[in-house]
């Protein structure tokens, strides 16, 4: 359910992003200046302003690049992101991906899943094989995103978008989400949100 407060936040963020984009993400000279536009929503310290906005600090470089590319081409529709990347070059997108991938992943201190929820999530992984691509600690690799410690609300939103095919840049993931039980997917997002891997490459979890 959309609350008045969340609607106000979304409208404010949209206005800020469009204003920054029009002010010149493409015209900014340094990668730091270009990345400053991203911090409007994704946070100056890597903690997103809104709970349905994903963490990009410490995300895998290949995945960030592919999403920026898809936002630019329209393969992944997003009214906030498309004006930001519209005038950026391929080299800009690659540089931004490398910049954010090198940042430390923030710990949002999201609660760990209960034993019952974790059991449902692990059962889903056994049947679907999430770790076959996202790896053992769900830290991702190359073009596969890290999921451990990602925003809970963002993952729930992403599940919905894949299931109703609103997010259209990965049809195979949509097929997988549609074939999976919704309660298992919800348990998985709660389980993943509570995982925190230390650093960008340390595979230990708390």
N, C-alpha and C positions, 0 to 999 in steps of 0.2 A: 504494500500500500504506500503510495507517494504522499508524504506529509508536506505541509506548507513550508516547513523549515528546509526540508531536503530540496523542494522545488526552488526556493530562494537561493540555496547554495548552488544548484545546477545553473540557474540563470546567471548568477553572479560570475561563476567560473566561465561560462560561455562568453560573457561580455569581456572578461579579462583576457581570455585566450585570443579572441578575435582582435581585440585592441593590440595585444602584443604582436600578433601575426601581421597586422596591418602596419605596425610600427617598424617591422622589418627583420624577421628571423632570417630571411634569405640575405638581407643586406648586412647583417652582423658579420664582422670579420673573423673573430676568433671562435673556436668551438665552445668556449665557456660562455660567450655572449649568445650563441645560438641555443645552448642548453638552458640558459636562464629563462627562455620562454617556457620550456618544459616544466620548470620548477613551479610555475604558476599553479599547476594542478598536482604534479607529482611530488612537490615538496622540496624545499631547499636542502633538507637533510635526508631526503629519500623517503620520508613519511608522507604519503598522499594526503591532500587536503580533504578529500571525500572518500568514504569507505568503499564506494564502487569504482574507484580509480586504482589501477594496479600499481604495485611496486615495480619500478624499472631499475633502481639502483641494484647492481649486482646480478641483474638478469642476464641470461646467456646472450652473447653478442650476435650470433647468427639469428636468433629468434627476434631480437629487437629490430635488426635490419629488415627482416622479412615483413614484420608488422608495419614498420614505417613505409616500406615499399608498397604494401597493400593498401594502406591508408591513402597514399598518394595516387595510386591507380584507381581507387574506388572499389577494389576487390573486397576490402573490409570497410564497410560504411561506418562513419562516425562524424557527427556534425562538429565536434570539438577539434578533432585531430586533422581533418582534411584541410581547413584553412591554414593550419600551422605548417604543414609539410608541402603545401601546393607549389611553392616556388623554390623548394630546396632541391639541390642536385643529388645524383646518386652518390657522389663523393661526400656530400653533406650528411646523407643518411647513414653511410658507413662510418663516418667520423663520430656521429652522435651515438651510434650503437656501441662503438669501441669505448667512448667516453663513459657511458653509463654502465657498461658491463664491468669496467674497472673499479667502480665505486663499491663500498661495502654494503652488503644487504642489511637493511635495518631490522631490528627486532621489535615488532609491534606489541610484544607481550600479550599476544592473544592466548586465551586459555587452552590448555591441552584437552583433547577429547576424552570423554569418559571411557571406561573399559568397554561398555556395551557399544558405544558409537564406534570406537576403534575396531572392535571385532567385526562390525558390519562393513566398515571401510576395507579392512584387510581381506574379508571374504570377497568383496567386489574385486579387489586387485587380483585375487587368486583366479577368478573367473574371467576377468577382462584382460589382465596383464598390463596394468598401467606402468609398472616399473620396467617393462620390456623396453620402453622408450624413455621414460622420465628417470630411469635408473633407481638404484636401491634406496636412496634417501630422498627421492623425488627432487634431486638438485638439478636435473636437466643436463643437457650437453649440446653444444653447437646450436643447431636450429630448434632444438626441443627445449621448451621453457622450464625453468625451475618453478615448482609448485609449493615446496615446503616453505611455510611462513608467509605465503601470499595472503592478501586481504580476503577474509572470509566472505564478505558481502560481494566482492568482485567475482570470486569463484562461483558463488551461487548465481550471479547475474550471467556469467559466461556459460554455465550449464544451460540456463534457460535459452540463451541466444543460440547455442548450438542445437538444442533440441527443436526449436521452432525455425531454425535455419535463418534467423535474422543475421547471424554471423555466418557469412558465406565463403570465407576464404580457406576453409578446411572441411570439405564435404565428408571426408572419411571420419573426422571427429564427430560430425553431426550424426552420421550413421551409428557410430559407437555409442554416443550419448542416448540416442533414441532407443537403441536395443537394450540399454541398461536400466535397471529399476531406479525410479526417482529417489526412493528412500536410501538406496545404496549410494547414489551420487551425492545426496545431501550429507550423508554420513562422511563420505570421502572429503568433501570440502571442509567440514568441521575438523576432521582428523588432520588434513594438510595444513590448515591455518595454525594449528597448535604445534607444528613441527618447526624447529628453528635450528638450522645448520650454521655453525660458526664460520664466519668469513665467506669468501667467494669460492674457495676450493676445499675447505675442511669438510670432510664427509661425516663428521660426528654430529649427533643431534642431542639436544638437551632432554 
